[in-house]
């Protein structure tokens, strides 16, 4: 059976499937190996089959989302890189000015001068500029996701 939905809805379903998969894996991780005199209250084989089915559904949905998102692939890549870049810019040290220290028994004064290629104000300006680009891209992508449909199969694969 095939399902059609807008990308924004498919992204929510993808997140739900990813959460379900993580929960099932946690249950199976906990219950997989049991002592014979300590019976499990969980049908481990059933949980394992559900893991495989959920995995297949998640992969199929992710692939369908990628295919449907092809027209905005460049914008998606740019958005990802801009988010990484803004994290980099925000993490830059911006120390500048004099640093006074004292060394030795006589407490000799030593002065070091710090300089930064980008000072705090420039970092703030760059951050705002990058954030503006991110917001514009995100708005365009959100609009695309609200209008574009995804077609994927919900059938569990039998192996």
N, C-alpha and C positions, 0 to 999 in steps of 0.2 A: 504494500500500500504506500502511496506517495502522499506527501504532505507539502502544502504550499503556505508560506508565511513570509512576512516582511523580514528583512535582515535584523531590524532592531528586536523583533520578537525572537528570531532564531538565536540571537546572541544571549538572550535571557534563558532560553531552553538549553543552550550549550552550557551555560554556567550551572544550571540545575543538574544536568547530566554529569558534569564534572564533580559536583558536590556528592551526588548519589554514588558515583564510582568511588570516590574517596571514602565514603561511609562504608560501602560494601567491602572495600579492601581492608579497612580497619577491622571490621567484624571478622573477615576471613583470617587476617593476620593473627588476631587474638584467639580464634577458635580452631585454626588449622591442625595443630598438633596437640593431642589430648592423651592423657593416660587412659588406658582401657577401663580402669575402675572409676573414672571421673567423666561420666557421659556429658556430652554437649547438649545444650537445649536448642542448638541451632542446626538446621539442616545444611551442613557444610557443602555438600555437593550442589544443592540448590543455590546457595550464595555464590559459589564459584561460577556456576552457569550464568547467574545474573551479572557477575563481573564481566564475563566475556560478552554478553549481550549489550550491556551498557557501554562497554568499550567500543564495540562495533558501531553502535548508534552515535556515540560521540565523534568517532573518526569520520563517519559519513556526514554528519552535520557540519563539522569543521570544514571538510572538503567542499561541501555545498556552499558554505558561507564564503570561502576563499574564491570559488568560481564566480559567485554572484557579485563579489566585491572587486573583481578584476578591473572595472573601469576607474576605481579610486585607489588602486594599488599604490600608485606613486604618492598620493596624499597620505595613505596609511603608513607607508615607510617613512615619509617626512615627519609625520606626527610622532612616531616612535623615536626617531633620532632627535627631534627637537626636545622631547621630554628628557632624554638622556643628557642632551647638551645643557638644558636649564639646570639640571642637577649638578653637572660639572661646574657651571658658572657660579652657582650659589655656594659651592664648596671651596672656591678659591680663597686662599689666604690674602688678606688685604692690608696687612700690617704695614704701617709706614711711620716715619719719624724716628726720633732718637730713643735709644735704649741705654740706660746707664747701669753699669754693674761695678762691683767692687771685688778685687781679687787680692789674694796674698795676706800676709800678716799685717802689713801696713795699710791694708784696705785701699790699694791703689785704684783710682777711678778709671774705668774704661767706658768709652762711649762708642756704640755701634749705631749706624744709621740704616734704617730699613726703608726700602722703596718698593712700590707695587706697580706693575704695568697697568693693571686695572684697580683703581681704588674702590672703596665701598660704594660711592655714589655712581661710578661707572658700572659696577656690577649690578646695582639696583636698576639702572637705566637699561642695561642689556637684558636683565631678567624680565623687565616689563615689556620690552620689545619682543622677546622670544615668546612670552606668554600671550601677547596679542596675536602672533602668528599661530600659536597652538589653538587659541580660541576660534580664530577664523577657520582653520582646517577642521576642527571638531564640529563646528556648526555645519560646514559643507558635508562632512561625512555623516552626521546625524540626519541631515535632510535626505541624503542618498539612501541611508539605511531605512528610513521611514517610508520611502517610496519604492524600493527595489525588493522583488520577491526572491525567495529561496525555494528551490524544489529539491527535496531529498526523500529517500526511502526510509521508512520506519521499521521495515522488516528486520527481524533478527536473523543473522546469518546462521545457517546450520552447517556444522562441519562434521 
